[in-house]
Amino acid sequence: MFDCQERRHAHVRGNGKSGAKFWLDPQIEVASPGRYNAREVRQIERIIKDNLGKMVAKWDEECARVEAEGTKR
């Protein structure tokens, strides 16, 4: 689910840990680390950095779709 009212972000869940939240812009930063330790947070940040273009494109695509559906009502 995309919360298009907030700036671009990603939620990360896995390994039975509570979710972390990362802002994608204006730069990648941790909004909330959840139960991930510093090393895991750095690994997640690297993964996000490597996939940032795809993530931003998907965010923009989904939010444009939601906005278009909202104007049809």
C-alpha positions, 0 to 999 in steps of 0.5 A, a space after each residue: 500500500 502506498 501512502 501518497 500523502 507522505 513523501 516517498 518511503 519504504 517499509 521493510 519487514 523480515 526475519 520476524 522483526 518489526 518493520 523499519 521505515 526508510 525515507 527515499 527522498 530527498 535522500 535515503 534515511 531511516 525514519 524508524 529502524 524497527 528492530 533492525 540493528 545498525 549493521 542490518 540498517 546499513 545493508 537495507 540502505 545499500 539495497 534501497 540505494 541499488 534499487 532506488 530508481 525502480 522504487 521511485 518509479 513504482 511509487 510515482 506510477 502507483 500514486 499517479 494511478 490513485 490520483 487518476 482514480 480519485 478524479 474519476 469519482 
